[in-house]
Amino acid sequence: MMKLQDLLQTLSAAEKALQLGYEKADPLTGAFSQKRVVHAGLQGCPVPAGQAQAIWQQVMERPPAEKTERSAYIHIPFCQTKCLYCGFFQNAANQAAEDRYIDCLVRELEADADQPYLKEGPIHAVFIGGGTPTSLSPHNARLLLQAIRRCLPLANDYELTLEGRCHDLIPAKMDVWLDNGVNRVSLGVQSFHTQIRRQLGRVDDQETVLRRLAALKAYQQCSVIVDLIYGLPDQDMQAWEEDLRILADSAVDGMDLYQLNVFEGSDLDQRILAGTMSPAASTAQQARMFAFAQEFVAKRNFSRLSMCHWQRNNRERSLYNTLAKRGGAIFPFGCGAGGNAGGYSTMLHRALQPYENMVMGGLKPFMVLIEQAPLQSVINSILDQLERGCLDLQPLIKADERLAELKWLYDLWEQRGLVHYDGVVYRLTVAGQFWQVNIAQTTVECVQAIVTQEHSIAVQGVAAQDRKARPPGTKVMPPGHPAMELNPIPGRKKIASGNSSC
């Protein structure tokens, strides 16, 4: 059996750079050439389409073995406008289409309501994402929220998040949300700078955004969370600092700080290539913006929840995000929703017509159902820890002594300034936090190599601002694609997933 260190030494220089990074580089700005995936993980084995309904029904008709923290994800595939940076746009808002869709979505919720696997265990977090869920009419928002409370076994301390934009923060809508169970509103402000916002497709100016945030906060009925993005076109360090100051001075309960992903072929990428929009910040520039934000936030009254999430007070728990990273069950509902349950991951149809046809026909509207990799429980443990900025190898080694080989990998990264070993756990440095998704992806790929002797490298086109040549033969799948491409290492056994039987 080949040792991990020996296996990695067989890689080309370009492949080593993708997985291990660079030896003699500033760890913050140059540890890796670029971000290579949106979310770390291993691919599973797609279930034949003709078997998906029966397999899912078998999962759902069995009561849960124990009560654990579980979630539901509900997708609203409509937006009033298309933001240039977004890789998730599906449909322009249309009232007739929205009415028809909400009718189908409620039917889907009702169809699953009595399934034992869902019914006989509590749901601790519900996330209504999109798209732009706040774009729903008050009537349709009420129908959906009432169906959620009627059909899902919500825990007493449930978190119900509605995602959206400040443009929709009007009394007629906010009254409906807060009267029908929403207790967390997450708003994609992205930047408070009017010019930066508007060139990306955001509608409101800074004054309107702040006024509407204050109006929502005045209800004192929900936690208010704001998302900011760093690395946007024309967002220099001064503009980024001003965004952070405005956010810190606001009354929001929590914040999410996200690195801009410039998806290859996206509207933003095409505008930049055409010269009609300023370039986005390079990954190295984004790294410096990230480090500045860490220092800025650390000096103020915010506590870190995960790599991207902070709370100002205990009203913000970011529970759905925490449970999702932990690998707990997520029940999916709606066109384009993703989730997992009973050892299977799924994405529901992203196109409205097949989604609606299947729901009206009494079927779960799968686009794909995937059997998770046999190593999924180990992977979940690793990703959960790294999301919180550390990794304790001892429980992993206790479960499988072969994983002691990971010490070599993390000692290497300690030498390069990405982690620090405190005698118990490896903790990510600020540089390691910036490159956390690369570190996590390499870690799970190395676990796969150690346990199965099969090795692959995942690459997605998520950093077009750093477009460079990739190793020969490297294939790139769009981010979020249900069958994330894994690039086999020449000379190693080719695999399609972490499941060698697939």
N, C-alpha and C positions, 0 to 999 in steps of 0.2 A: 504494500500500500504506500503510495507516494505521499510524503509529508507536504504540508501546505507550503512551507518555505521553498522546498524543491520545485513544487508545481509552479509557483509564481515566478521562479527564476527561469522557467522555460518560455515566458512571455516575451514578446517583442518590446522594444523600448516604449513604443506608443501605447501598447496594452498595459504595461506596467504603470505608465503615467495615468491612464484612466482609472486603474484600481488602487494604486498605492500613492499616487501623487509624485511630487518632485522632492528630491533630497535637499538640494541647495537653493532654497527659495524663501522669500518672506512668507511665513506660514499663513498670514492673514490674506494677502493678495495673490499669492502664487503657489499655494500648496497643491492645487489642481489647476488644470487649464480652464475648466468651466464646470458648471453644474451639469450632471448627466441624466438625471431623472427628476420628475416632479415629486413622486412619493417612492420611498424605498420599499422593496418587497420582492417576493419570488412569484413567478407565474405558476398557475395551476394547470389542470388538464381539462379542456373544454368537454362538456358532456354532449353526446350526439343530440341534435335538436329534437329528434323523435322521442327521446327518453326524458327530457327536461321536466315536463309536467308531472310525470309519474314519480320521479325522484323527489321533486319539491314537495309533492303531496305527502310522500312518506316522511319527509322531515317535519312537515307542519302538523301531521296528525299524531305525532308522539309528544306527550307532555315533556317539558324540560326536566332533566335529571335533578337539577337543583335551581334554586332561585339565585340568579346573578344579575349584575347591572347590565341592562340591555337598552337599545335605542331603536328609534325609527327615523328613517330619512324620507322626506316627502318632497318631490321635485315639481317646481312650477316652471315650465319651459317657455316663458314669454318675457320679453323685454320691450320697453317703450323705445329705447334707443340701443344701438350697438356700440359698445366701447371698443376702441381699436385694439387694446391690449388683451381682450378677453378671448379665451379659447373655448368658451362654453356656450356661446350664443346659439339658440336653436330657432326661435320663431319671433317675428315682430308681433307686438300685442294687437289683438283683434277681439272685440267684445263677443262676437258670435262664436269664434273659436274658443275663447276663454270659457263661455257658458257651457259649451258642449264638453270641454275638457274637464271642468270641475264636476260635471255630472258623472263622467267616467271615473274620475279619481275617487269620488265618494263611493261609487259602486265597487271599486277595487278594495277600498278600506272595509266596506261592509262584507264583502266576500270572504275576507280573511279573519273577520272579527271573532268567529267561533272556532277557529283552528286551535287545537290544544296547545301547540308549541308557542303560539302568540298569547292566547287567552290566559294560560295558567302560570304566567310569570310576569312580574311588573316591568313596565317600560319607564326608565328613569330619565331619558332625554329624547326629545323630538326636535328634529331640525328641519325647518321648511326652507329649502334652498332653491337656487335657480341658476340662470334666469333671474328674474326680479319678482319675488313673491309679493312684495308690497305693492306691486302694480295691480294686483287683483282688485276688482270693484268691492266696495263694502259688502254688497250682497253675497258675492261669491266667497269672500274671505269668511263671512259668518257661516255659510254652508260648510266650508271645509273645516273650520275650527270646531264647529259643533260635531261634525263626523269624527274628528280625531278624539274628542273627549268621549264620544259615544262608543267608538269601536276599539280604542286602544286601552289596555289596562294600566293607566298612568299611576305611578307611585305617588305617595303623598307629597314627596319632595321633588316632584318632576321639574325638569327644565324644558320649556317650550320656546324655541328660538324661531323668530321670523327674520329672514334675511332681506335686505333691500337697500333703498337709497333715500336720501333726505328729501328728494323732490316729492315723495309720497307722504310726508309727515304732515297730514292735514287732519283736523278734528274728526271729520266724517269717517276716516279710516282708522285713526288711532283709537277712537271710542270702541269700534267693533273689535279690534285686536285685543284690547285690554279687558273688555267685558267678556271675552270668550277664551280666556286661558293663556294668552301669550304673556310670558314673564321675562323674556329676554329678546331684545331687538338688536341685531347686528347690522351696521350700516357701512356700506362701502364708500366712504368719503374719498379715499385714495390720496388726495392732496387738498389742502384748503386754498391753494392758489388758483384764482379764477381762470387765468390764461392756460395754466397747465391742465386744469380739469377740462376746460371746454375743448381744447384741441384733441382730447382723447375721447370725447363723446359724452362727458358729464354735463348736466344741464344747468345747475344752479351756481350762482356766484358765492363767494366766501360769506358775505353778509347773510344771504338767505340760508346757507347751510347752518351757520351758527345760530340763527334765530329759530330754525326748525328743530335743531338739536335741543335747544333750551325748552321749546314747547313740549317735546316728548318727555324730557326729564322732569318737567313740572308736574306731570301726572303722579310721580312717585309710585308707579305701579309695576315697573319692570327695570331690569338692568339694561343699561344703554352702552353698547360696545361700538367702537369706531375702528375701521380698518384703514391703515395707511400703507402705501406702496413706496419703496425707495428705488431709485434708478430710472425714474421716468424721464422722457425727453424734456430738456430745459429745466430740470430739477437739479440745480447744483447744490453744494453743501450748505450754502446760506439758505436756500429755499427749503431744504430738508430740515435744517435747524428750526426755521420758522414754523414749519408744519408741526414739529414736535412741541414747540412752545405753545402754540395755539391749542393743541390737544391737551397738554398738561394743565393749561389754564381753564379748560372747559370742565364741566361737571360730570363727564362720562365716568362709568364704573369700571371700564376696562378697555384695553386696546390690543389690536393685532397689527404687527409690523411685518410686511411681506416683501420679499425680494421680487422685483419685476422679472417675469419670464417672458422673453421675446420668442414666441413660437415661430418656428420656420414656416414661411408661407402665410403667416397671419396678416391681417390688414395693417397692423402696426409695422411689421417687418417690411411689407411692400412699400408703405409710405416712406420709411427710412431709406430703403434702397433706391426709391425714385427721387430722393432729395427734397421731397415736399414736407418733411418733418425732420427736426433735429435728431441726431442719433440718441439712442438710450445710453445710459451709463454703462461702461464696460463692467465685467464681473469684478475686476480689481477695484474700480471706483465704488461699486456697490459694497464691496467688502469694507471699505473705509467708512461708508455711510452706516453700515451695520454696526461697526465698532463704536462710532460716535453715538449712535442711538443707545447702545448698551450702557455707555458711560452716562449719558444724559438721563436715562430712566432710573439708573441705580441711585442717582443723587436726589430723586424725588419720591413721592409717596406711592410707589407702585411695587407690587410683588410679582415675581416671575412664576407663571404657571407651566409654561412649556417653552419650546424654542421660539415661538412666534407670539405667544399670548401673555398678557400681563393684566393683573387686577389692581384697582385702586382700593377696593374694599371687598368685603365678603359677599356682596350681592352678586359679584361676578364669579362664577365657578368654571366656566368653559367646559361644562360636563360632557357635552356631546363630543367635542374634540378629544377630550381625554379618553373617553370610552372607545372612540373609533381607533385611536392609536394603540389602545390596549388589545384590540382584536375581538372585542365582545360582539355579540349578535347585533346586527343592524337590519331591521325589517324595511325593505324598500317599497315605496309606493310612488307611482307617477312616471310619466314619460321621461326616460333618461336617468331614472334613479338607480343608484348602486347600493348594494348591501351584502350581507353574508349571514348565514345561519346553518347550523348543523353540519359544518365542514364543507359548505359550498359558498362560493361568491357568485354574485350575479350583477348584470346590468340589464335594466329593462329597456325596451325599444326606445330609441331616441327620436324616431319619426312619429308624428301624431297619428297618422292613419293606421298603421299596423298596431300601435298601442291601443287605440280606441276600438279597433275591430276585435282584438283579442279579449279585451275586458268585456265588451258587449257579448262575446261568445262564451263567457264564463271561464276564460283561461288566464293564468298569470302571464303577463305580457313580456316574456323573456326575449331579449336580443341574444343573450348568451348566459349559460349556467356553467360554472367552472368548479370542478372538484379541487379543493385547496391542496397545496403541497403537503406531503406527510410531515414535513418539518415545521408546519405552520405555527404550532404552539411555541416552539423555540424561537421562531422568528418574531412572533408577537411579543415575547418577553424582551428580546433585544431591542426592538423598535420602541417599545414602551419606555424602557430605561433611557435610551439615547434621546428620546423626545424630551426627557427631563434632564438631559445634560450629563449623564453618567452611564457607566456600565460596570456591573459587578459580575465578574467571570466565575466566581466560586460556585454559585448555584447551578450554572450551566455545566461546569466541569463535574460537579457532583452527579448530575443527571447523565452525563456522557463524558467520560474522561478524555475522549479524543479531542474535545473542544479546548483542552489546555493549549493546543497549538495557537489559539487566538492570542495568547500572551505575546508571542513573537510579533504579531501584527501590531498590537497596541504599544508594545515597547518601541517598535519602529516609529509609530506616530508620536510617541512621547519625545523621542529624539528630534523629531521634526517640529515640535511645538504645537501639536494639535490636541494632545491630551496630557493630563498630569496624573500620575498614580500616587494616591495618598496613603498607600499601605493596605487599603481595603478595596477601593473602587477606582476605576479610571474616570477622571472628570474632564469634560471638554473645556479647553481654553476658549478664549474669545474667538480665536481663529478656528478652532474646532467646531464651535457653535455655528459659525458662518458656513462651514463646509459639512455640517452635520448630515445632510442627506447623502452626500458622497460617501462619508464614513459609514453611514448605516447601510447603504447599498453594497459597498465592498464587504462589510462584515457579514451580511446574510449570504452573499455569494461565496464567501470563504467557508461559512458553515456548511453550505451545500457541498462544496468541494471536499471538505474534510470527511463528511459523513457518507456521501454518495460517490466520491471520486469523479464527479461530473462537474464541469466548471463552465460558466458562461459570464458574459459581461453585458449588462443592459445599458442601452444608450437611447435617449429620446431627444428630439430636436427642440430643446427648451431654452437655449442660450444663443439665439441667432445674433445677438450683439457681439458675440465672440466667434463668429463663424470662421472655422479653420478646417483644414483637411483632417479627416478621421483615418484611423487605421484601415488599410485595404480590406474590403469585404464587409465593413461595418454597415449594418442596416439600421435605419432609423424609423421608428413608428411614431405616429402622432401621440402627444401626451394624452393620457387618459384612455387610450385605446384598450379595449378589453383583453386583447392578446398582446401585451407589451412585448416587444421584440427582445429576444435574448440572443446575443451574438456569440456563437460557439468559438472557443479558442482553438486555433489550428492544432491538430495533433491530439486533441482530446475528444472524447466521445460526444457527439452532438446531442443536445437535448432540447426538447421543446418546453420543458418546465422543470420544476423541482421534483416532479413525480416521474421516476425512471420507467414506470410502467405505461406512461402515456404515449 
